Amino acid sequence: MTDMDDFTLKLTNELRVSPLYNELKSKAKELVCRTSGDVSQLKMNIHEGLAKSGWKRSLQNEVYCRLLERVNAPSQNGVHIKEPLAYIRRAQASWEKRILKSLNSMCTEMSVPLARKRPIPEQKEIRSNWNELGVDEPDLSLFRPVYGPKDFLDMLTLLKNPNLASEQLCNFWGLLQLPFPVKSLQQLRQEFCEMTLQWSQVGVDGGSHTDIFDAERVGLGQKVMAADNNALCQQYSRRGIPPSLRMQLWLQNVGLRITDSDRLRYEQLKMHVFKHDLLVDKLIYKDVKLTATNDDQYFVFEDFIHQVLLLFSRDTEVLKHFVRSSATPPKSYIRGMLGVSDYAVVYPPNGIIPFHGFSMYVAPLCFVFEDPVTLYYFFREIYTRHFFRLHTISSHPQGIVSLSVLFESLLQACQPQLFYHLRQMGAQPLRIAFKWLMRAFSGYLASDQLLLLWDRVLAYNSLEPLAVLAVAIFAFRRVNLLETSSYAAVEAVMADITTIQVIPLLQVILLTEH
């Protein structure tokens, strides 16, 4: 059996247990009941009926989404594995132990349980204040983030391939001494060829022709929406999405349809929040206060962000993404049963311990989605597709380690003088750019520019535009950076990038011969 045959069989089995299969089966039964005439034509009539009613397109979109997941899934000898490199697996396991130890230490020091059932009065209070969660100001001064981008980067700098001698790494100027295969600038130019200057882009001021182009893009976007074709939607999105169509096309891009059962599940998750208090709730609350609430662009969405993250922490559907992740969900034990495997439970229920800045994955989406249910499910989708890779240690080409190596490789290729200058005074560029990459630039760019960047992430099904943009920003600030003489001065030059125009910078770095 070939690799494709194996995938086809696996995909067929997965579809048979999916909600789409039951819907297709129900529609097919309905068509059978309405069909009269030659029984020999029954199969053909059902196929035609499903095609006319749009179910064939739904099935094609579902298969396309599964194929994209397969493209991004690592494999070895045709068998999917979480992480092929042993030293990366050990590093991720060590990092997970460190995070869990930090969480347990906080729990012990403050005599706060990891989870508790709320008293009835408290349940009533949180239910009544559900849409005003930001109003409550509990004292969280003693709670601290479990880790942040700096802690994670420090861990990554310790990664070493045991099969390489130190002298084999003498050509690596970067902070990460890892020989990961990453794309060259020429390969990236080919991959992102739709960003060339010969194609107009949403998000670029084209002067007098902008209004005409915008009207054409809106008209074409409406046709793409009517076609309900995920592949077509991705292709269209590569040149950007008009803000008026972004919500519908983002949903179509990821194949997300909100059903009645989804809304019921949303309400069930709310009930879990009302009934039980988790230690991570306080970490979430503090993170929202420290990041989104302090941001001039996102503070108005404080309640939405808080709601989404509280529900997310209880959603066990999120655990499914660990099949594709190098990470393992952390576990705790029921009180009095420490070390007894039968009493081990995943904690928190979704398996994700939030880091400092985690809430910024949600904040920009509030500009796109008004309905809190749709907002929640889209966040869950984009997290389990892309963002989980930004805070786990893996050798995956879309992982934070590979993105960091790609950033350093591209910057050395495009701006060798600048890279060497910064390195010589102890200001490694990755120490500046890492927080941008880990948060997908959320909180650093203006919101409209960030959404244009995320358009491309979804369109290309890739996080590599993040690394390319980070290189472009350094190149853009090159003159100022070459005049610096200390790390503090470099930080000051790169502190504010809210005025950056994303698409022109990406075009420059992808098109200019260096």
ABEGO torsion letter per residue (X at the ends): XBAAAAAAAAAAAAAAABAAAAAAAAAAAAAAAABBEBAAAAAAAAAAAAAAAGAAAAAAAAAAAAAAAAAABBBBGGBBBABABAAAAAAAAAAAAAAAAAAAAAAAAAGBBABBBBBAAAAAAAAAAAAAAAABBBBAAABBBABBAAAAAAAAAABBBAABBAAAAAABABABBBBBBBBBAAAAAAAAAAABAABBBBGBBAEAAAAAAAAAAAAAAAAAAAAGBAAAAAAAAAAEBBAAAAAAAAAAAAGBBBBAAAAAAAAAAAAAAAABBBAAAAAAAAAAAABAAABAAAAAAAAAAAAAAAAAAABAAAAAAAAABABBBBBBBBBGABGBAAABBBOBAAGBBBBBGAAAAAAAAAAABABAAAAAAAAAAAAAAAAAAAABBBABAABAAAAAAAAAAAAAAABAAAAAAAAAAGBBAAAAAAAAAAAGGBGABBAAAAAAAAAAAAAAGBAAAAAAAAAAAAAAAAAAAAABABAAAAAAAAABAAABBAAAAAAAAAABBX
